[in-house]
């Protein structure tokens, strides 16, 4: 989750950094960038510190919002040093949100999360449209292949269906890292070109000042929950009234106690993530599952067909062919998820759909229905503090919920803590803050955080995912991401919350303010602002008994 702080003054920068500290964002700070330079960095949310009346700011926002590549995907949050009129001007300018400085850290962080939640469905729609086109191209191929006898039907049909399923849950080995390296290098190259270009030509200035004349009386200000400053002022006032005495002294003391409790609770929210990460981050692990496929009739592994020179055989459409004989490599899918240490004997809690990625996956089911059998070839567990992966085996799968356990085949890392599950009803309350730790986007997210030089050394042209994972572990570069949010609803079989995550974050522990695990992340609630779902801890407790 990439954020660019642009042209922030010292006070705004310090406050924004403090508000988002420990929440897993990839933050870049700079000033004086032109539109091309900003696009080269590819931020998802841009935070600007500017006056809406400033022509340079107006021009920049106008340029970014009219670019086809950013008009819907880039979210702009403007910080203004003024009141309702300045906020209204910023919104009319095209900013997605405007907040006045000074701001409350909790409110600022919530507004940033809102922009990511708003952006996610838009990006998912683009992806769905992209794969819808691919589906149309692959459907004819799949139907035609059904007419072919075994094993040749696998060479086309299985690849056609696999191409669709890989888009949703995994990455084909020999495509993943060459693509990631290319994207990273291209982004950096575009940025350097844009930096040079900005000094050679004058950016066009577009002024929309005539449009920025709203009436402040027409601005509807939503009712907000009490901020820290409001509660402090209320607390001071109540103290004075209690000291003055009066008939209702007992009632005032009760109000003062309640206000001070709310103030203390609000101040502690910002420290929850830091405490959770410090105490329990080393026990949250990245899971690497290698899936292979067999021909159900013959029991032989499905292979990638190769020619006499050992190169993959492709058809006239450029699709790799599969077979059940020959000397080609086995067809494999690398799936990543999150898990965490739940018992001293080495039990790792995660999701059923992580340990068996084909479970309830309709696209892979279609593949299995046409004669293939999937199985997990290996499980590797990577803890942040370890310089190597640990082998594991499947332990148990719940019949009631999307949870499962793996069993480490070696000793538990010395500095890892056992995460405590809390299945009490009072432990999960609507509106309460939560912290989520995990590995969203799996290995891609880890590689994306590295510099270009480190990336080149690690990848080094390798197409072996396991080898790349070993290099990452040896340098202790495998570290989880932390996000914060709040509980939206608590149901018997799920917890709804808004801490950001995505594929790869499945199986991550959801903590309450006491640092107890109240749920296991398992799904994104589509079409509802990117909210997520967690399996309540009681299902995991039942599985561990």
C-alpha positions in Angstrom: 0.0 0.0 0.0 2.0 3.0 -1.3 1.5 6.5 -0.1 3.3 9.6 -1.3 3.6 12.6 1.0 4.1 15.6 -1.3 5.0 19.1 -0.3 4.2 18.6 3.4 5.5 21.2 5.8 7.5 20.0 8.8 4.5 20.1 11.1 2.1 18.2 8.7 4.8 15.7 7.9 5.5 14.9 11.5 1.8 14.6 12.3 1.1 12.4 9.3 4.0 10.1 9.9 3.1 9.7 13.6 -0.6 8.9 12.6 0.4 6.2 10.2 3.4 4.7 12.0 3.4 0.9 12.3 0.4 0.4 10.0 2.2 -1.3 7.1 2.2 1.5 4.5 5.1 2.1 2.1 5.5 5.8 2.5 7.6 8.1 0.2 8.3 11.7 1.1 9.3 14.4 -1.4 8.5 17.9 -2.8 8.4 19.7 -6.1 7.3 16.7 -8.2 5.6 17.2 -11.5 2.7 14.9 -12.6 5.0 12.6 -14.6 7.3 12.1 -11.6 4.4 11.3 -9.4 3.0 8.7 -11.8 6.4 7.1 -12.1 6.4 6.4 -8.4 2.9 4.8 -8.8 1.5 5.8 -5.4 -2.0 4.6 -4.5 -2.8 7.5 -2.2 -1.2 11.0 -2.6 -1.2 13.3 0.5 -0.7 17.0 -0.3 -0.1 19.9 2.0 -1.3 22.9 0.1 -3.7 25.8 -0.1 -6.5 25.1 -2.7 -6.0 28.7 -3.9 -2.4 28.0 -4.9 -2.2 27.8 -8.7 0.6 25.2 -8.7 -1.4 22.9 -6.5 -4.5 23.5 -8.5 -2.7 22.6 -11.7 -1.1 19.5 -10.3 -4.4 18.1 -9.0 -6.1 18.9 -12.3 -3.4 17.2 -14.3 -3.5 14.0 -12.2 -7.3 13.8 -12.1 -7.5 14.1 -15.9 -4.9 11.5 -16.8 -6.6 8.3 -18.1 -4.3 6.2 -16.0 -5.0 7.9 -12.7 -8.4 9.5 -12.9 -10.0 6.7 -10.9 -7.1 4.8 -9.3 -5.1 7.5 -7.6 -6.7 8.9 -4.5 -5.7 12.5 -3.4 -6.0 13.6 0.2 -5.3 17.3 0.8 -4.2 18.8 4.1 -5.3 22.5 4.5 -4.5 25.0 7.1 -8.0 26.5 7.3 -11.6 25.8 7.9 -14.8 24.7 6.0 -14.2 27.1 3.1 -10.7 25.7 2.4 -11.9 22.2 2.7 -14.7 22.8 0.3 -12.3 24.4 -2.2 -10.1 21.4 -2.0 -13.0 19.1 -2.7 -14.1 21.2 -5.7 -10.6 21.1 -7.0 -10.8 17.4 -7.3 -9.3 16.0 -4.1 -10.9 12.9 -2.8 -10.7 14.1 0.8 -9.6 17.2 2.6 -8.7 17.5 6.3 -7.8 20.6 8.3 -4.5 20.9 10.2 -4.1 20.3 13.1 -5.9 16.9 12.9 -6.4 14.0 15.2 -4.1 11.1 14.4 -6.9 8.5 14.7 -9.1 10.5 12.3 -6.3 11.0 9.8 -5.4 7.3 9.8 -9.1 6.4 9.3 -9.4 8.7 6.4 -6.4 7.2 4.7 -7.8 3.7 5.2 -11.1 4.9 3.7 -9.3 5.9 0.5 -7.7 2.5 0.2 -11.1 0.8 0.8 -12.7 3.0 -1.9 -9.8 2.3 -4.3 -9.9 -1.4 -3.9 -13.2 -2.2 -5.6 -12.2 0.0 -8.5 -9.0 -1.9 -9.0 -10.7 -5.2 -8.7 -13.2 -4.2 -11.3 -10.4 -3.4 -13.7 -8.8 -6.8 -13.0 -12.2 -8.5 -13.5 -12.6 -6.8 -16.9 -9.1 -7.8 -17.9 -9.6 -11.4 -17.1 -13.1 -11.4 -18.6 -11.4 -10.7 -22.0 -9.0 -13.5 -21.3 -11.8 -15.9 -20.4 -13.5 -15.2 -23.8 -10.3 -16.1 -25.6 -9.8 -19.2 -23.5 -13.3 -20.6 -23.6 -13.2 -21.6 -27.3 -9.8 -23.3 -26.6 -11.2 -25.2 -23.7 -14.3 -26.4 -25.5 -12.3 -27.5 -28.5 -9.9 -29.4 -26.2 -12.7 -31.4 -24.7 -13.1 -33.2 -28.0 -9.5 -34.5 -27.8 -8.6 -37.8 -26.2 -6.5 -38.2 -23.0 -3.7 -37.2 -22.5 -3.6 -34.5 -25.2 -6.7 -32.8 -23.8 -4.6 -31.8 -20.8 -2.1 -30.0 -23.0 -4.8 -27.4 -23.9 -7.7 -27.7 -21.5 -5.7 -27.8 -18.3 -3.6 -24.9 -19.2 -6.6 -22.9 -20.2 -8.3 -23.4 -16.9 -5.1 -23.1 -15.0 -4.4 -19.7 -16.6 -7.7 -18.5 -15.1 -7.2 -20.0 -11.6 -3.6 -18.7 -11.3 -4.9 -15.2 -11.7 -6.9 -15.6 -8.5 -4.8 -17.6 -6.1 -1.2 -18.1 -7.2 1.7 -17.3 -9.6 3.2 -19.6 -12.3 6.8 -20.1 -11.4 8.6 -19.0 -14.5 6.5 -15.8 -15.0 6.3 -14.4 -11.5 9.7 -12.9 -10.8 10.7 -11.9 -14.3 7.5 -9.8 -14.4 8.1 -8.3 -10.9 11.6 -7.4 -11.8 10.5 -5.8 -15.0 7.8 -3.8 -13.3 10.1 -2.6 -10.6 12.9 -1.5 -13.0 10.4 0.1 -15.4 8.9 2.1 -12.6 12.3 3.4 -11.5 13.3 4.1 -15.1 10.1 6.1 -15.7 10.8 8.1 -12.6 14.3 9.1 -13.6 13.1 10.0 -17.2 10.3 12.1 -15.7 12.7 13.9 -13.3 14.9 14.9 -16.3 12.0 15.8 -18.5 10.5 18.1 -15.8 13.6 20.4 -16.1 13.4 20.7 -19.8 9.9 21.9 -20.4 7.4 24.1 -18.6 4.4 22.2 -17.2 1.0 23.5 -18.4 -0.8 25.5 -15.7 -4.6 25.0 -15.6 -6.5 27.4 -13.3 -10.0 26.6 -12.0 -10.2 29.4 -9.5 -13.5 30.8 -10.8 -15.1 27.4 -9.9 -13.7 27.5 -6.3 -16.3 29.9 -4.8 -18.7 27.8 -2.7 -20.7 29.2 0.2 -19.4 28.0 3.5 -23.0 27.9 4.8 -23.8 25.2 2.2 -21.1 22.8 3.6 -22.6 19.9 5.5 -20.2 18.9 8.3 -20.8 15.3 9.5 -21.2 14.7 13.2 -17.9 13.1 14.4 -17.0 11.1 17.4 -15.3 13.1 20.2 -11.6 13.8 19.5 -8.8 13.7 22.0 -8.8 17.5 22.2 -12.6 17.6 22.8 -12.4 15.0 25.6 -9.5 16.9 27.2 -11.5 20.1 27.2 -14.5 18.3 28.6 -12.4 16.7 31.3 -10.9 20.1 32.3 -14.4 21.6 32.5 -15.7 18.8 34.6 -12.8 19.1 37.0 -13.5 22.8 37.6 -17.2 22.1 38.1 -16.4 19.3 40.6 -14.0 21.5 42.5 -16.6 24.2 42.7 -19.0 21.8 44.4 -22.7 21.8 44.1 -25.8 19.7 44.4 -24.9 17.3 41.6 -21.3 16.7 42.6 -21.6 12.9 42.5 -23.1 13.1 39.0 -20.2 15.3 37.8 -17.6 13.0 39.3 -19.2 10.1 37.4 -19.1 12.1 34.2 -15.5 13.0 34.8 -14.5 9.4 35.4 -16.2 8.3 32.2 -14.6 11.1 30.2 -11.2 10.3 31.5 -11.7 6.6 30.7 -12.7 7.4 27.1 -9.7 9.8 26.8 -7.3 7.1 28.1 -8.8 4.5 25.7 -8.5 6.9 22.7 -4.9 7.6 23.5 -4.1 3.9 23.9 -5.4 3.0 20.4 -2.4 4.5 18.7 -0.1 2.3 20.7 -1.9 -1.0 20.1 -0.3 -1.8 16.8 3.2 -1.0 18.1 2.8 -3.3 21.1 1.2 -6.1 19.1 4.0 -6.1 16.4 6.7 -6.0 19.0 5.3 -8.9 21.1 3.8 -11.1 18.5 5.2 -10.2 15.1 8.0 -12.8 15.3 5.3 -15.6 15.7 3.5 -14.7 12.5 4.9 -16.7 9.6 4.7 -16.8 5.8 3.5 -20.1 4.4 4.7 -21.4 1.0 2.6 -24.2 -0.4 3.7 -26.0 -3.6 0.8 -27.7 -5.4 1.2 -30.3 -8.1 -1.3 -32.1 -10.4 -1.7 -35.7 -11.4 -3.6 -37.4 -14.2 -6.3 -39.2 -12.3 -6.5 -42.1 -14.7 -2.8 -42.9 -15.0 -1.6 -41.4 -11.7 1.3 -39.8 -13.5 2.3 -36.2 -12.9 1.3 -33.5 -15.3 4.3 -32.1 -17.0 5.2 -29.0 -19.1 5.8 -30.3 -22.6 9.3 -29.4 -23.9 11.1 -29.8 -27.3 14.4 -31.4 -28.0 16.3 -28.4 -26.7 14.4 -28.4 -23.4 12.3 -25.3 -24.2 8.6 -25.3 -23.4 6.3 -26.2 -26.3 3.8 -23.5 -27.1 0.8 -23.6 -29.5 0.0 -21.0 -32.2 -1.5 -18.8 -29.5 1.7 -18.8 -27.4 0.2 -21.1 -24.7 2.4 -23.6 -22.9 1.4 -27.2 -23.6 1.0 -29.9 -20.9 1.4 -33.6 -21.1 1.7 -36.7 -18.9 4.9 -38.0 -20.4 8.3 -36.7 -21.5 11.2 -35.0 -19.8 9.6 -31.6 -19.0 9.3 -30.2 -15.5 6.4 -30.9 -13.3 3.5 -28.5 -13.5 3.5 -26.6 -10.1 1.7 -23.7 -8.5 3.3 -21.7 -5.7 0.7 -20.5 -3.2 1.4 -18.1 -0.3 -0.6 -17.5 2.9 -0.1 -16.5 6.5 -0.1 -18.6 9.7 0.9 -18.1 13.3 2.2 -20.2 16.2 -0.7 -21.5 18.3 0.8 -24.2 20.5 4.2 -25.0 22.1 4.4 -28.3 20.1 4.7 -26.4 16.8 1.1 -26.1 15.7 0.6 -23.4 13.1 -2.9 -22.0 12.6 -4.1 -20.9 9.1 -6.9 -21.4 6.7 -8.2 -24.5 5.0 -8.0 -22.8 1.6 -4.3 -22.1 2.3 -3.3 -25.7 3.1 -5.5 -27.0 0.3 -5.6 -24.2 -2.3 -8.0 -26.1 -4.5 -10.7 -26.3 -1.7 -13.9 -24.5 -2.8 -12.1 -22.9 -5.8 -14.5 -23.2 -8.7 -11.9 -22.6 -11.4 -9.6 -25.3 -10.1 -12.6 -27.5 -9.5 -13.3 -27.3 -13.2 -9.8 -28.5 -13.9 -10.2 -31.4 -11.4 -13.5 -32.4 -12.9 -11.8 -33.0 -16.2 -9.4 -35.6 -14.9 -6.7 -33.9 -12.8 -5.9 -34.5 -9.1 -4.3 -31.8 -7.0 -2.1 -32.4 -4.0 0.3 -30.3 -1.8 3.8 -31.4 -2.6 5.4 -29.4 0.3 4.8 -26.9 3.1 7.5 -24.4 4.1 7.1 -22.1 7.1 9.1 -18.8 7.3 9.3 -16.9 10.5 10.7 -13.4 10.5 13.5 -14.2 12.9 14.7 -17.3 11.1 17.3 -17.4 8.3 15.8 -20.5 6.8 12.4 -22.1 6.1 11.0 -24.9 8.3 9.4 -27.9 6.9 5.8 -28.7 8.0 3.1 -31.2 7.3 -0.7 -31.1 7.3 -2.1 -31.7 10.7 -5.9 -31.1 10.9 -8.7 -29.4 8.9 -11.8 -28.1 10.5 -15.1 -29.4 9.2 -17.0 -26.3 10.6 -15.0 -23.3 9.3 -12.1 -22.2 7.0 -9.3 -23.1 9.5 -6.6 -25.7 9.5 -3.4 -26.5 11.3 0.1 -27.4 10.1 2.6 -29.3 12.3 6.3 -28.1 12.3 8.7 -31.0 11.7 11.4 -29.2 13.8 11.6 -27.3 17.0 9.8 -24.0 17.5 12.0 -20.9 17.0 13.3 -19.8 20.4 12.1 -16.1 20.3 8.6 -16.9 19.2 5.6 -16.5 21.5 2.5 -18.6 21.5 -0.4 -16.4 20.4 -3.3 -16.5 22.8 -6.8 -17.0 21.4 -9.7 -15.2 23.0 -13.2 -16.5 22.1 -15.1 -14.5 24.7 -18.1 -12.5 23.3 -16.7 -9.4 25.1 -13.4 -9.8 23.2 -15.0 -8.8 19.9 -17.2 -5.7 20.0 -18.5 -3.6 17.1 -16.5 -0.4 16.8 -13.4 -1.7 18.7 -10.0 -1.2 17.1 -8.2 -4.3 15.7 -4.7 -5.0 14.4 -4.0 -7.5 11.6 -0.6 -9.0 10.9 0.1 -11.0 7.7 1.8 -11.2 4.3 -0.6 -9.7 1.8 0.5 -10.5 -1.8 2.9 -13.1 -0.5 6.4 -13.1 -2.0 5.6 -10.3 -4.4 4.9 -7.9 -1.5 8.2 -8.8 0.1 10.2 -8.3 -3.1 8.4 -5.0 -3.8 9.8 -3.6 -0.5 13.4 -4.3 -1.5 15.7 -1.9 -3.4 16.7 -2.6 -7.0 20.2 -3.8 -6.1 18.9 -6.2 -3.4 16.2 -7.4 -5.8 18.8 -8.2 -8.5 20.9 -10.2 -6.1 18.0 -12.2 -4.8 16.3 -12.9 -8.0 19.4 -13.1 -10.2 17.5 -14.4 -13.1 16.3 -17.4 -11.1 12.9 -18.9 -11.8 12.9 -21.2 -8.8 10.6 -19.8 -6.2 12.0 -22.0 -3.4 15.5 -20.8 -4.1 14.4 -17.1 -4.0 12.5 -17.8 -0.7 15.7 -19.3 0.8 17.7 -16.2 -0.2 15.1 -13.9 1.3 15.1 -15.9 4.5 18.9 -16.0 4.7 19.0 -12.2 4.8 16.0 -12.0 7.2 14.0 -10.0 4.7 10.8 -12.0 5.3 8.8 -9.6 7.6 5.0 -9.3 7.9 2.9 -6.2 7.3 0.7 -4.7 10.0 -2.6 -2.8 9.3 -5.1 -1.3 11.7 -8.9 -0.9 11.5 -12.1 -1.4 13.4 -14.7 -4.1 13.8 -17.8 -3.4 11.7 -19.9 -6.3 12.9 -19.7 -9.5 14.9 -21.7 -12.6 13.8 -21.7 -16.2 15.1 -19.5 -17.4 12.3 -17.5 -14.4 11.2 -16.1 -11.0 12.2 -16.3 -8.1 9.8 -13.6 -5.5 10.0 -11.8 -3.0 7.8 -8.0 -3.5 8.4 -6.6 -3.7 4.9 -5.3 -7.0 3.4 -5.4 -9.0 0.2 -4.5 -12.5 -1.1 -1.5 -13.8 0.9 -2.9 -12.4 4.1 -5.3 -15.3 4.5 -4.6 -17.0 7.8 -3.4 -13.9 9.5 -4.2 -13.3 13.2 -6.7 -10.5 14.0 -5.8 -8.9 17.4 -8.0 -6.9 19.7 -6.7 -4.0 21.9 -5.6 -6.5 24.6 -3.3 -8.3 22.1 -5.4 -11.4 22.0 -6.3 -13.2 18.7 -10.0 -12.9 18.2 -10.1 -14.2 14.6 -8.3 -15.6 11.7 -8.5 -13.6 8.4 -10.1 -15.6 5.6 -11.8 -13.5 3.0 -12.5 -10.1 1.5 -16.1 -8.9 1.5 -16.5 -8.0 -2.2 -18.5 -4.9 -3.1 -18.5 -3.5 0.4 -15.5 -1.1 0.5 -12.9 -3.9 0.8 -14.0 -5.0 4.2 -12.6 -8.3 5.4 -13.9 -11.4 7.2 -12.3 -13.4 10.0 -13.2 -16.8 11.4 -13.9 -16.3 15.2 -11.3 -17.8 17.5 -13.6 -20.4 19.0 -13.4 -22.4 15.8 -9.6 -22.5 16.0 -9.8 -23.4 19.7 -12.0 -26.4 18.9 -9.5 -27.5 16.2 -6.6 -27.3 18.6 -8.2 -29.4 21.3 
